[in-house]
Amino acid sequence: MSEVKRKGRPPAHDRDELLRLARAVAVERGFDALRFTDVAEATGVPVSSLQYAFGTRGALVREVLRAGVGVELARLRSAIERELD
């Protein structure tokens, strides 16, 4: 049986989920050691797709950090709101 090649655009990936999983990899390996190959392994997304989505490793690290800060800010806001109620 021959393999049928896909035509058209590659599948879309959930960027927030990619960043969440990349953040977990960064916590385990450290941000200095974060590599596209590690994120690809954790997410099942090919390295080439990750490189297309984020550009450079530095850009990936920045977005992972921003996403992490966003999560922490949301947690802090929620805690403050609970405290004020």
FIKOL-507560 format. One record per residue: x, y, z of N, C-alpha, C, O in turn. Coordinates in nm, 4 decimals, padded with zeros to 6 digits, m for minus. Layout:
BEGIN
NODE     n.px     n.py     n.pz    ca.px    ca.py    ca.pz     c.px     c.py     c.pz     o.px     o.py     o.pz
NODE        X        Y        Z        X        Y        Z        X        Y        Z        X        Y        Z
...
This chain:
BEGIN
NODE     n.px     n.py     n.pz    ca.px    ca.py    ca.pz     c.px     c.py     c.pz     o.px     o.py     o.pz
NODE  00.0844 m00.1167  00.0000  00.0000  00.0000  00.0000  00.0894  00.1237  00.0000  00.1801  00.1354  00.0824
NODE  00.0639  00.2145 m00.0914  00.1460  00.3355 m00.0975  00.0878  00.4439 m00.0076 m00.0329  00.4503  00.0156
NODE  00.1755  00.5271  00.0411  00.1344  00.6359  00.1301  00.0762  00.7503  00.0472  00.1346  00.7914 m00.0530
NODE m00.0381  00.8006  00.0897 m00.1014  00.9129  00.0208 m00.0473  01.0409  00.0808 m00.0534  01.0607  00.2022
NODE  00.0054  01.1272 m00.0030  00.0601  01.2538  00.0466 m00.0516  01.3545  00.0634 m00.1424  01.3638 m00.0192
NODE m00.0434  01.4290  00.1710 m00.1404  01.5353  00.1962 m00.1212  01.6484  00.1000 m00.0091  01.6794  00.0596
NODE m00.2315  01.7105  00.0630 m00.2232  01.8305 m00.0191 m00.2818  01.9452  00.0604 m00.3673  01.9260  00.1469
NODE m00.2351  02.0630  00.0300 m00.2885  02.1802  00.0987 m00.2024  02.2213  00.2156 m00.0873  02.1798  00.2299
NODE m00.2622  02.3044  00.2986 m00.1900  02.3606  00.4125 m00.1673  02.2554  00.5197 m00.2465  02.1624  00.5346
NODE m00.0581  02.2708  00.5944 m00.0356  02.1787  00.7071 m00.1399  02.2045  00.8152 m00.2006  02.3115  00.8181
NODE m00.1613  02.1079  00.9039 m00.2615  02.1274  01.0088 m00.2235  02.2429  01.1013 m00.1059  02.2673  01.1280
NODE m00.3248  02.3123  01.1486 m00.3011  02.4223  01.2438 m00.2757  02.3637  01.3818 m00.3342  02.2619  01.4186
NODE m00.1894  02.4274  01.4569 m00.1576  02.3829  01.5922 m00.2061  02.4874  01.6908 m00.2064  02.6069  01.6614
NODE m00.2465  02.4419  01.8065 m00.2925  02.5322  01.9125 m00.1691  02.5967  01.9755 m00.0958  02.5325  02.0508
NODE m00.1474  02.7224  01.9442 m00.0268  02.7933  01.9901 m00.0195  02.7975  02.1425  00.0880  02.7796  02.1997
NODE m00.1328  02.8210  02.2086 m00.1321  02.8256  02.3549 m00.0898  02.6911  02.4140 m00.0154  02.6860  02.5119
NODE m00.1378  02.5832  02.3537 m00.0997  02.4499  02.4013  00.0485  02.4235  02.3744  00.1174  02.3655  02.4583
NODE  00.0972  02.4656  02.2586  00.2406  02.4509  02.2288  00.3245  02.5252  02.3319  00.4248  02.4731  02.3808
NODE  00.2829  02.6478  02.3647  00.3580  02.7268  02.4621  00.3508  02.6650  02.6012  00.4488  02.6678  02.6758
NODE  00.2356  02.6096  02.6361  00.2216  02.5445  02.7674  00.3164  02.4249  02.7773  00.3861  02.4080  02.8774
NODE  00.3183  02.3432  02.6737  00.4066  02.2261  02.6748  00.5534  02.2668  02.6661  00.6385  02.2042  02.7295
NODE  00.5840  02.3701  02.5891  00.7221  02.4190  02.5812  00.7668  02.4734  02.7158  00.8827  02.4572  02.7540
NODE  00.6757  02.5380  02.7882  00.7084  02.5894  02.9215  00.7424  02.4737  03.0147  00.8351  02.4839  03.0951
NODE  00.6682  02.3640  03.0044  00.6971  02.2464  03.0881  00.8357  02.1906  03.0549  00.9093  02.1496  03.1447
NODE  00.8707  02.1890  02.9278  01.0043  02.1428  02.8872  01.1102  02.2370  02.9427  01.2135  02.1921  02.9922
NODE  01.0851  02.3677  02.9348  01.1816  02.4662  02.9837  01.2016  02.4538  03.1343  01.3134  02.4689  03.1835
NODE  01.0948  02.4267  03.2069  01.1071  02.4096  03.3519  01.1945  02.2882  03.3821  01.2748  02.2902  03.4755
NODE  01.1786  02.1842  03.3038  01.2562  02.0614  03.3249  01.4021  02.0782  03.2830  01.4925  02.0374  03.3559
NODE  01.4255  02.1380  03.1661  01.5609  02.1471  03.1109  01.6309  02.2782  03.1409  01.7538  02.2846  03.1390
NODE  01.5546  02.3824  03.1685  01.6103  02.5161  03.1841  01.5946  02.5924  03.0539  01.6031  02.5342  02.9457
NODE  01.5718  02.7222  03.0640  01.5490  02.8024  02.9441  01.6729  02.8075  02.8551  01.6604  02.8132  02.7328
NODE  01.7903  02.8057  02.9135  01.9130  02.8089  02.8333  01.9294  02.6833  02.7489  01.9926  02.6868  02.6433
NODE  01.8728  02.5728  02.7952  01.8874  02.4453  02.7249  01.7657  02.4089  02.6405  01.7627  02.3011  02.5811
NODE  01.6656  02.4959  02.6340  01.5442  02.4680  02.5572  01.5780  02.4598  02.4085  01.6372  02.5516  02.3519
NODE  01.5393  02.3480  02.3460  01.5674  02.3279  02.2037  01.4382  02.2935  02.1305  01.3444  02.2394  02.1891
NODE  01.4351  02.3259  02.0021  01.3198  02.2903  01.9208  01.2947  02.1393  01.9247  01.1798  02.0954  01.9284
NODE  01.4014  02.0606  01.9240  01.3840  01.9151  01.9229  01.3144  01.8661  02.0498  01.2342  01.7728  02.0439
NODE  01.3440  01.9275  02.1640  01.2778  01.8888  02.2889  01.1294  01.9240  02.2850  01.0448  01.8461  02.3288
NODE  01.0992  02.0423  02.2322  00.9596  02.0855  02.2222  00.8860  01.9975  02.1220  00.7705  01.9614  02.1443
NODE  00.9519  01.9629  02.0121  00.8903  01.8750  01.9123  00.8568  01.7400  01.9733  00.7498  01.6845  01.9480
NODE  00.9476  01.6875  02.0531  00.9245  01.5582  02.1176  00.8064  01.5656  02.2158  00.7256  01.4731  02.2236
NODE  00.7976  01.6749  02.2895  00.6918  01.6908  02.3893  00.5550  01.7173  02.3265  00.4520  01.6808  02.3831
NODE  00.5547  01.7808  02.2095  00.4283  01.8228  02.1488  00.3829  01.7344  02.0332  00.2648  01.7328  01.9985
NODE  00.4766  01.6610  01.9738  00.4430  01.5832  01.8550  00.4374  01.6680  01.7288  00.3947  01.6204  01.6236
NODE  00.4804  01.7930  01.7386  00.4823  01.8847  01.6244  00.6226  01.8820  01.5645  00.7207  01.8932  01.6381
NODE  00.6341  01.8674  01.4334  00.7673  01.8628  01.3718  00.8484  01.9901  01.3991  00.7935  02.0996  01.4113
NODE  00.9785  01.9724  01.4080  01.0697  02.0855  01.4309  01.0471  02.1938  01.3260  01.0452  02.3126  01.3582
NODE  01.0300  02.1529  01.2009  01.0123  02.2523  01.0942  00.8870  02.3370  01.1170  00.8876  02.4565  01.0875
NODE  00.7807  02.2774  01.1685  00.6587  02.3533  01.1975  00.6807  02.4492  01.3139  00.6302  02.5614  01.3132
NODE  00.7560  02.4044  01.4134  00.7873  02.4919  01.5267  00.8747  02.6090  01.4814  00.8538  02.7228  01.5236
NODE  00.9715  02.5806  01.3962  01.0570  02.6873  01.3452  00.9765  02.7861  01.2617  01.0017  02.9065  01.2669
NODE  00.8814  02.7370  01.1858  00.7961  02.8253  01.1067  00.7099  02.9121  01.1985  00.6924  03.0314  01.1741
NODE  00.6566  02.8507  01.3042  00.5669  02.9217  01.3957  00.6394  03.0256  01.4802  00.5852  03.1331  01.5060
NODE  00.7611  02.9949  01.5234  00.8309  03.0822  01.6181  00.9536  03.1515  01.5589  01.0024  03.2490  01.6159
NODE  01.0024  03.1041  01.4489  01.1198  03.1657  01.3874  01.2490  03.1131  01.4457  01.3066  03.0175  01.3938
NODE  01.2942  03.1736  01.5512  01.4221  03.1363  01.6121  01.4003  03.0767  01.7509  01.2929  03.0889  01.8097
NODE  01.5034  03.0129  01.8006  01.4974  02.9583  01.9357  01.4772  03.0712  02.0365  01.4026  03.0568  02.1333
NODE  01.5438  03.1822  02.0128  01.5287  03.2983  02.1007  01.3855  03.3481  02.1051  01.3345  03.3832  02.2115
NODE  01.3208  03.3512  01.9898  01.1808  03.3949  01.9835  01.0912  03.2952  02.0578  00.9969  03.3349  02.1264
NODE  01.1209  03.1674  02.0439  01.0454  03.0651  02.1170  01.0595  03.0868  02.2673  00.9600  03.0857  02.3398
NODE  01.1808  03.1063  02.3137  01.2056  03.1277  02.4568  01.1312  03.2515  02.5061  01.0691  03.2483  02.6123
NODE  01.1370  03.3608  02.4295  01.0648  03.4841  02.4684  00.9148  03.4597  02.4792  00.8512  03.5039  02.5749
NODE  00.8586  03.3900  02.3820  00.7142  03.3645  02.3859  00.6765  03.2724  02.5014  00.5724  03.2911  02.5644
NODE  00.7596  03.1741  02.5292  00.7336  03.0849  02.6429  00.7365  03.1652  02.7726  00.6507  03.1471  02.8590
NODE  00.8345  03.2531  02.7862  00.8430  03.3375  02.9058  00.7225  03.4307  02.9173  00.6647  03.4443  03.0251
NODE  00.6842  03.4949  02.8066  00.5668  03.5832  02.8083  00.4410  03.5075  02.8470  00.3616  03.5548  02.9283
NODE  00.4233  03.3910  02.7890  00.3053  03.3106  02.8205  00.3045  03.2719  02.9676  00.1999  03.2753  03.0325
NODE  00.4208  03.2351  03.0205  00.4307  03.1988  03.1617  00.3991  03.3153  03.2528  00.3309  03.2991  03.3540
NODE  00.4484  03.4328  03.2172  00.4187  03.5527  03.2960  00.2694  03.5823  03.2903  00.2095  03.6205  03.3908
NODE  00.2089  03.5645  03.1721  00.0647  03.5861  03.1579 m00.0157  03.4940  03.2472 m00.1135  03.5367  03.3086
NODE  00.0241  03.3690  03.2551 m00.0440  03.2721  03.3422 m00.0306  03.3143  03.4876 m00.1279  03.3110  03.5629
NODE  00.0892  03.3536  03.5269  00.1106  03.3945  03.6659  00.0333  03.5219  03.6996 m00.0211  03.5336  03.8094
NODE  00.0280  03.6172  03.6069 m00.0496  03.7395  03.6311 m00.1978  03.7070  03.6481 m00.2643  03.7641  03.7345
NODE m00.2490  03.6170  03.5673 m00.3897  03.5772  03.5801 m00.4146  03.5133  03.7163 m00.5175  03.5390  03.7787
NODE m00.3220  03.4310  03.7628 m00.3365  03.3687  03.8956 m00.3354  03.4741  04.0064 m00.4145  03.4675  04.1005
NODE m00.2452  03.5711  03.9939 m00.2377  03.6777  04.0935 m00.3647  03.7621  04.0939 m00.4164  03.7955  04.2005
NODE m00.4153  03.7968  03.9755 m00.5405  03.8738  03.9677 m00.6544  03.7989  04.0340 m00.7340  03.8569  04.1079
NODE m00.6612  03.6700  04.0070 m00.7661  03.5868  04.0663 m00.7535  03.5838  04.2181 m00.8533  03.5940  04.2893
NODE m00.6322  03.5699  04.2668 m00.6099  03.5677  04.4115 m00.6483  03.7008  04.4748 m00.7081  03.7040  04.5824
NODE m00.6140  03.8104  04.4082 m00.6478  03.9439  04.4598 m00.7994  03.9618  04.4621 m00.8543  04.0132  04.5596
NODE m00.8668  03.9199  04.3558 m01.0127  03.9321  04.3504 m01.0790  03.8520  04.4621 m01.1745  03.8986  04.5243
NODE m01.0279  03.7313  04.4873 m01.0825  03.6491  04.5966 m01.0613  03.7181  04.7311 m01.1481  03.7148  04.8183
NODE m00.9470  03.7792  04.7462 m00.9136  03.8475  04.8712 m01.0022  03.9696  04.8925 m01.0414  03.9994  05.0054
NODE m01.0337  04.0400  04.7843 m01.1152  04.1618  04.7948 m01.2635  04.1314  04.8184 m01.3376  04.2165  04.8676
NODE m01.3060  04.0104  04.7832 m01.4469  03.9750  04.8015 m01.4823  03.9453  04.9417 m01.5977  03.9141  04.9710
